[in-house]
Amino acid sequence: VSRTACGPHAVGLACTTRPDIVIVESCTDGHEGLELCRLLCGDARFPAGTPVLLVTDDASPALERAALRVGVWDVCV
């Protein structure tokens, strides 16, 4: 298990350690975590087959659609 609180560091860590799953926690409005997911899923070094989950307190359908568009596998509220 690896953990980091910094978005740019998280992308580098996930790309170099090749985790089995990535869980991104976003507590406020979900957009901060969504941006990290977009950066991660858009990075050519990150394996496309690695599940990315976004954990948020925002239960809006708009956030869920946006998350799926950037490559998140599931949104957990």
Protein Blocks (a to p, Z undefined) as FASTA:
>chain_A
ZZdfbfklmmmmmmmnopabdcdddfknommmmmmmmmmmmpmklcfklccddddfbfbf
klmmmmmmnopabdcZZ
